[in-house]
């Protein structure tokens, strides 16, 4: 099983979209101090997740959401 997920940082007021086979382990990595985008904050929380049977499906959904380039559409998805 693979998950497409959206996390949110209140400090940055930003969303991050990704996909993974182990959501809890991935969140730990996002919260760790590192040089990537999510390393700039340590308050990331999972606000949305969708489960898929394959990595390809999860990645396709990640790309679809990222291509929206719209915070309003992401927040509408989270609210549904």
DSSP file (Angstrom, degrees, kcal/mol; ACC not computed):
  #  RESIDUE AA STRUCTURE BP1 BP2  ACC     N-H-->O    O-->H-N    N-H-->O    O-->H-N    TCO  KAPPA ALPHA  PHI   PSI    X-CA   Y-CA   Z-CA
    1    1 A X              0   0    0      0, 0.0     2,-0.3     0, 0.0    52,-0.2   0.000 360.0 360.0 360.0 141.6    0.0    0.0    0.0
    2    2 A X  E     -A   52   0A   0     50,-2.7    50,-3.3    52,-0.1     2,-0.4  -0.939 360.0-146.6-128.6 150.4    1.2    3.5   -0.8
    3    3 A X  E     -AB  51  20A   0     17,-3.2    17,-2.2    -2,-0.3     2,-0.5  -0.955   8.1-155.9-123.4 132.2    0.0    6.9    0.4
    4    4 A X  E     -AB  50  19A   0     46,-2.6    46,-2.5    -2,-0.4     2,-0.3  -0.917  34.7-177.6 -95.9 131.8   -0.3   10.3   -1.2
    5    5 A X  E     -AB  49  18A   0     13,-2.9    13,-2.2    -2,-0.5     2,-0.4  -0.907  29.1-151.8-135.9 158.1   -0.2   12.8    1.6
    6    6 A X  E     -AB  48  17A   0     42,-2.5    41,-2.8    -2,-0.3    42,-1.4  -0.999  17.4-172.5-126.9 128.5   -0.4   16.5    2.4
    7    7 A X  E     -AB  46  16A   0      9,-2.6     9,-2.3    -2,-0.4     2,-0.4  -0.855   7.5-151.7-116.9 157.9    1.3   17.9    5.4
    8    8 A X  E     -AB  45  15A   0     37,-2.3    37,-1.7    -2,-0.3     2,-0.5  -0.987   7.1-156.0-134.0 138.7    1.0   21.5    6.8
    9    9 A X  E  >> - B   0  14A   0      5,-2.4     4,-1.7    -2,-0.4     5,-1.3  -0.964   1.2-165.4-112.1 119.1    3.3   23.7    8.8
   10   10 A X  T  45S+     0   0    0     -2,-0.5    -1,-0.1    33,-0.5    34,-0.1   0.882  91.0  56.2 -68.2 -37.7    1.6   26.4   10.8
   11   11 A X  T  45S+     0   0    0      1,-0.2    -1,-0.2     2,-0.1    -2,-0.0   0.913 120.2  29.3 -60.5 -43.6    4.9   28.2   11.3
   12   12 A X  T  45S-     0   0    0      2,-0.2    -1,-0.2     0, 0.0    -2,-0.2   0.661  97.4-137.0 -87.9 -18.0    5.6   28.4    7.5
   13   13 A X  T  <5 +     0   0    0     -4,-1.7     2,-0.3     1,-0.2    -3,-0.2   0.926  62.7 127.2  55.2  47.8    1.9   28.5    6.6
   14   14 A X  E   < -B    9   0A   0     -5,-1.3    -5,-2.4     2,-0.0     2,-0.3  -0.940  54.0-139.2-134.6 152.6    2.7   26.1    3.8
   15   15 A X  E     -B    8   0A   0     -2,-0.3     2,-0.4    -7,-0.2    -7,-0.2  -0.795  11.6-160.1-104.6 153.1    1.6   22.7    2.5
   16   16 A X  E     -B    7   0A   0     -9,-2.3    -9,-2.6    -2,-0.3     2,-0.4  -0.999   5.2-159.3-132.7 134.8    3.8   19.9    1.3
   17   17 A X  E     +B    6   0A   0     -2,-0.4     2,-0.3   -11,-0.2   -11,-0.2  -0.939  26.7 137.3-117.3 134.3    2.6   17.1   -1.0
   18   18 A X  E     -B    5   0A   0    -13,-2.2   -13,-2.9    -2,-0.4     2,-0.3  -0.905  37.8-125.2-156.4-176.3    4.3   13.7   -1.3
   19   19 A X  E     +B    4   0A   0     -2,-0.3     2,-0.3   -15,-0.3   -15,-0.2  -0.984  28.9 159.7-142.2 154.2    3.9   10.0   -1.5
   20   20 A X  E     -B    3   0A   0    -17,-2.2   -17,-3.2    -2,-0.3     3,-0.2  -0.982  45.2-128.2-163.6 164.4    5.4    7.1    0.5
   21   21 A X  S    S+     0   0    0     -2,-0.3     2,-0.4     1,-0.2    -1,-0.1   0.629 107.7  37.6 -92.9 -18.8    5.0    3.5    1.5
   22   22 A X     >  -     0   0    0      1,-0.1     4,-2.2   -19,-0.1    -1,-0.2  -0.820  66.0-177.2-137.4  93.8    5.4    4.3    5.2
   23   23 A X  H  > S+     0   0    0     -2,-0.4     4,-2.4     1,-0.2     5,-0.2   0.884  82.1  50.4 -63.6 -42.7    3.6    7.6    6.2
   24   24 A X  H  > S+     0   0    0      1,-0.2     4,-1.8     2,-0.2    -1,-0.2   0.921 112.7  46.3 -64.9 -42.5    4.7    7.6    9.8
   25   25 A X  H  > S+     0   0    0      1,-0.2     4,-1.7     2,-0.2    -1,-0.2   0.885 112.3  52.0 -65.2 -37.6    8.3    7.0    9.1
   26   26 A X  H  X S+     0   0    0     -4,-2.2     4,-2.1     1,-0.2    -2,-0.2   0.894 106.6  52.9 -66.5 -39.3    8.2    9.7    6.3
   27   27 A X  H  X S+     0   0    0     -4,-2.4     4,-2.1     1,-0.2    -1,-0.2   0.894 105.3  55.0 -63.3 -39.1    6.7   12.2    8.8
   28   28 A X  H  X S+     0   0    0     -4,-1.8     4,-0.9     1,-0.2    -1,-0.2   0.908 108.3  49.3 -58.7 -41.7    9.5   11.6   11.2
   29   29 A X  H  < S+     0   0    0     -4,-1.7     3,-0.5     1,-0.2    -2,-0.2   0.891 109.0  51.7 -65.6 -39.3   12.0   12.4    8.4
   30   30 A X  H  < S+     0   0    0     -4,-2.1    11,-0.2     1,-0.2    -1,-0.2   0.872 110.3  49.4 -63.6 -35.6   10.1   15.6    7.6
   31   31 A X  H  < S+     0   0    0     -4,-2.1    -1,-0.2    -5,-0.2    -2,-0.2   0.641  93.4  97.1 -79.4 -14.7   10.3   16.6   11.2
   32   32 A X  S  < S-     0   0    0     -4,-0.9     2,-0.8    -3,-0.5     9,-0.1  -0.352  90.2 -99.4 -73.4 155.6   14.0   16.0   11.4
   33   33 A X        +     0   0    0      7,-0.1     2,-0.3    -2,-0.1    -1,-0.1  -0.675  67.8 137.9 -77.6 108.7   16.5   18.8   11.0
   34   34 A X        -     0   0    0     -2,-0.8    -4,-0.0    -4,-0.2    -5,-0.0  -0.864  63.7-103.6-145.1 176.5   17.7   18.5    7.4
   35   35 A X  S    S+     0   0    0     -2,-0.3    -2,-0.1     3,-0.1     5,-0.0   0.501  83.7  99.5 -87.9  -4.1   18.4   20.8    4.5
   36   36 A X  S >  S-     0   0    0      1,-0.1     3,-0.9     3,-0.0     4,-0.3  -0.097  92.3 -89.5 -76.3 179.2   15.3   20.2    2.4
   37   37 A X  G >  S+     0   0    0      1,-0.3     3,-1.3     2,-0.2     4,-0.1   0.898 127.1  48.3 -55.5 -46.2   12.1   22.3    2.2
   38   38 A X  G >  S+     0   0    0      1,-0.3     3,-1.2     2,-0.1    -1,-0.3   0.642  95.1  75.0 -75.4 -12.1   10.4   20.6    5.2
   39   39 A X  G <  S+     0   0    0     -3,-0.9    -1,-0.3     1,-0.2    -2,-0.2   0.600  78.3  76.4 -72.1 -10.6   13.6   20.9    7.3
   40   40 A X  G <  S+     0   0    0     -3,-1.3     2,-0.3    -4,-0.3    -1,-0.2   0.605 103.7  30.7 -76.3 -11.0   12.8   24.6    7.7
   41   41 A X    <   -     0   0    0     -3,-1.2     3,-0.1   -11,-0.2    -1,-0.0  -0.967  56.5-158.2-143.3 158.1   10.1   23.8   10.3
   42   42 A X  S    S+     0   0    0     -2,-0.3   -11,-0.1     1,-0.1    -3,-0.1   0.010  77.7  80.2-126.3  29.1    9.4   21.1   12.8
   43   43 A X        +     0   0    0      2,-0.1   -33,-0.5     0, 0.0   -35,-0.1   0.047  55.2 147.8-122.0  26.3    5.6   21.4   13.2
   44   44 A X        -     0   0    0     -6,-0.2     2,-0.4   -35,-0.1   -35,-0.2  -0.392  22.2-175.6 -65.6 135.3    4.4   19.5   10.2
   45   45 A X  E     -A    8   0A   0    -37,-1.7   -37,-2.3    -2,-0.1     2,-0.5  -0.976  30.9-110.1-130.8 147.0    1.1   17.6   10.6
   46   46 A X  E     +A    7   0A   0     -2,-0.4   -39,-0.2   -39,-0.2     3,-0.1  -0.635  38.3 167.6 -75.5 124.3   -0.7   15.3    8.3
   47   47 A X  E     +     0   0A   0    -41,-2.8     2,-0.3    -2,-0.5   -40,-0.2   0.542  64.4  13.1-113.9 -13.5   -3.9   17.0    7.0
   48   48 A X  E     +A    6   0A   0    -42,-1.4   -42,-2.5     2,-0.0    -1,-0.4  -0.966  58.5 176.4-161.4 144.2   -4.8   14.6    4.2
   49   49 A X  E     -A    5   0A   0     -2,-0.3     2,-0.4   -44,-0.2   -44,-0.2  -0.990   9.1-166.4-151.4 147.3   -4.0   11.2    2.9
   50   50 A X  E     -A    4   0A   0    -46,-2.5   -46,-2.6    -2,-0.3     2,-0.4  -0.998  18.4-138.3-133.0 135.7   -5.1    8.9    0.2
   51   51 A X  E     -A    3   0A   0     -2,-0.4     2,-0.3   -48,-0.2   -48,-0.2  -0.764  21.8-178.9-100.2 138.2   -4.3    5.1    0.0
   52   52 A X  E     -A    2   0A   0    -50,-3.3   -50,-2.7    -2,-0.4     3,-0.0  -0.921  33.4-130.5-132.8 158.1   -3.3    3.4   -3.3
   53   53 A X  S    S+     0   0    0     -2,-0.3     2,-0.3   -52,-0.2    -1,-0.1   0.745  90.1  36.8 -78.2 -25.1   -2.4   -0.2   -4.3
   54   54 A X  S  > S-     0   0    0    -52,-0.1     4,-1.9     1,-0.1     5,-0.1  -0.915  73.3-125.9-132.8 156.6    0.7    0.9   -6.3
   55   55 A X  H  > S+     0   0    0     -2,-0.3     4,-2.7     1,-0.2     5,-0.2   0.871 112.0  57.7 -62.1 -38.1    3.5    3.4   -6.1
   56   56 A X  H  > S+     0   0    0      1,-0.2     4,-2.4     2,-0.2    -1,-0.2   0.899 106.2  47.9 -62.2 -42.4    2.7    4.5   -9.6
   57   57 A X  H  > S+     0   0    0      2,-0.2     4,-2.1     1,-0.2    -1,-0.2   0.917 112.7  48.5 -64.8 -43.2   -0.9    5.4   -8.6
   58   58 A X  H  X S+     0   0    0     -4,-1.9     4,-2.3     1,-0.2    -2,-0.2   0.913 113.1  47.5 -63.7 -43.0    0.3    7.3   -5.5
   59   59 A X  H  X S+     0   0    0     -4,-2.7     4,-2.6     2,-0.2    -1,-0.2   0.901 109.6  53.4 -65.6 -40.6    2.9    9.2   -7.5
   60   60 A X  H  X S+     0   0    0     -4,-2.4     4,-2.0    -5,-0.2    -1,-0.2   0.904 110.4  47.2 -60.6 -41.6    0.3   10.0  -10.3
   61   61 A X  H  X S+     0   0    0     -4,-2.1     4,-2.4     2,-0.2    -1,-0.2   0.895 109.8  53.6 -67.8 -40.2   -2.0   11.5   -7.6
   62   62 A X  H  X S+     0   0    0     -4,-2.3     4,-2.6     1,-0.2    -2,-0.2   0.945 110.7  46.3 -56.6 -49.4    0.8   13.5   -6.1
   63   63 A X  H  X S+     0   0    0     -4,-2.6     4,-2.3     1,-0.2    -1,-0.2   0.883 110.1  54.5 -62.3 -38.8    1.6   15.0   -9.5
   64   64 A X  H  X S+     0   0    0     -4,-2.0     4,-0.7    -5,-0.2    -1,-0.2   0.943 111.7  43.2 -60.8 -48.0   -2.0   15.8  -10.1
   65   65 A X  H >X S+     0   0    0     -4,-2.4     3,-1.1     1,-0.2     4,-0.6   0.924 114.1  50.6 -65.1 -44.6   -2.4   17.7   -6.8
   66   66 A X  H >< S+     0   0    0     -4,-2.6     3,-0.9     1,-0.3    -1,-0.2   0.855 104.3  59.0 -62.1 -34.6    0.9   19.5   -7.3
   67   67 A X  H 3< S+     0   0    0     -4,-2.3    -1,-0.3     1,-0.2    -2,-0.2   0.682  89.1  72.8 -70.6 -17.1   -0.1   20.5  -10.8
   68   68 A X  H << S-     0   0    0     -3,-1.1    -1,-0.2    -4,-0.7    -2,-0.2   0.895  76.6-167.5 -60.7 -38.1   -3.2   22.3   -9.5
   69   69 A X    <<  +     0   0    0     -3,-0.9     2,-0.4    -4,-0.6    -3,-0.1   0.848  46.0 120.7  50.8  37.4   -0.8   25.1   -8.1
   70   70 A X     >  -     0   0    0     -5,-0.4     4,-1.9     1,-0.1    -1,-0.2  -0.950  53.0-164.7-138.1 114.6   -3.8   26.3   -6.1
   71   71 A X  H  > S+     0   0    0     -2,-0.4     4,-2.7     1,-0.2     5,-0.2   0.873  95.2  57.5 -62.4 -36.8   -3.9   26.6   -2.4
   72   72 A X  H  > S+     0   0    0      1,-0.2     4,-2.0     2,-0.2    -1,-0.2   0.908 106.9  47.1 -62.4 -41.8   -7.7   27.0   -2.6
   73   73 A X  H  > S+     0   0    0      2,-0.2     4,-2.3     1,-0.2    -1,-0.2   0.892 112.0  50.4 -68.3 -38.5   -8.1   23.6   -4.4
   74   74 A X  H  X S+     0   0    0     -4,-1.9     4,-2.4     2,-0.2    -2,-0.2   0.927 111.9  47.6 -63.6 -44.2   -5.8   21.9   -1.9
   75   75 A X  H  X S+     0   0    0     -4,-2.7     4,-1.9     1,-0.2    -2,-0.2   0.836 110.0  52.8 -67.7 -31.8   -7.8   23.3    1.0
   76   76 A X  H  X S+     0   0    0     -4,-2.0     4,-0.9    -5,-0.2    -1,-0.2   0.914 109.9  48.9 -66.7 -42.0  -11.0   22.2   -0.7
   77   77 A X  H >< S+     0   0    0     -4,-2.3     3,-0.8     1,-0.2    -2,-0.2   0.927 111.5  48.9 -61.5 -45.8   -9.6   18.7   -1.0
   78   78 A X  H 3< S+     0   0    0     -4,-2.4    -1,-0.2     1,-0.2    -2,-0.2   0.875 110.5  52.0 -62.3 -38.1   -8.6   18.7    2.7
   79   79 A X  H 3<        0   0    0     -4,-1.9    -1,-0.2     1,-0.2    -2,-0.2   0.650 360.0 360.0 -74.5 -15.8  -12.0   19.9    3.7
   80   80 A X    <<        0   0    0     -4,-0.9    -1,-0.2    -3,-0.8    -2,-0.2   0.487 360.0 360.0 -82.1 360.0  -13.9   17.2    1.8
